[in-house]
Amino acid sequence: MPKTVAEAMTPQPVVVKPQTPLNEAIAILAERRVSGLPVVDDDNRLVGIISETDLMWQETGVTPPAYIMFLDSVIFLKNPATYERDLHKALGQTVGEVMSKDPVTIAPDKPLREAAQILHDRDVRRLPVVDGESHVIGILTRGDIIRAMAASQD
């Protein structure tokens, strides 16, 4: 099995910008048969990630949080801020409005085993690979790790 993230990652992944229209990002995901894309600013620095999970709100919508009334006060049974975030995702028209901010990343020189552990522990499907200045230089998916494992068995 390759020893570092750089040896197993997909270099120069397709990226989108925050101002990219959502329908364009959806088309890229469908055409490329990928489940997520790094979102970068004009300097190619990572600012977020858009995934199938982020886009599900567009189809499913959101349900307002449950609440109870007590002595003329509203007591929410769930965090209303979560509802506001999900509603924003459901109504968003650009990648920047729907993307997840502050994605988990990894450096190219990290051991592949560490990347696999992060993917597992954080329950994410992809890790943007960034250099010291947060420029996206690759992406590592669970599939990349499985392919590396299979190649090492040959």
Buried (B, 14 or more C-beta within 10 A) or exposed (E): BBEBBBEBBBEEBBBBBBEBEBEEBBEBBEEEEBBBBBBBBEEBEBBBBBBEBBBEBBEEEBEEBEEEEEEEEEEBEEEEEEBEEBBEBBEBEBBBBBBBEEBBBBBBEBEBEEBBEBBEEEEBBBBBBBBEEBEBBBBBBBEBBEBBBEEEEE
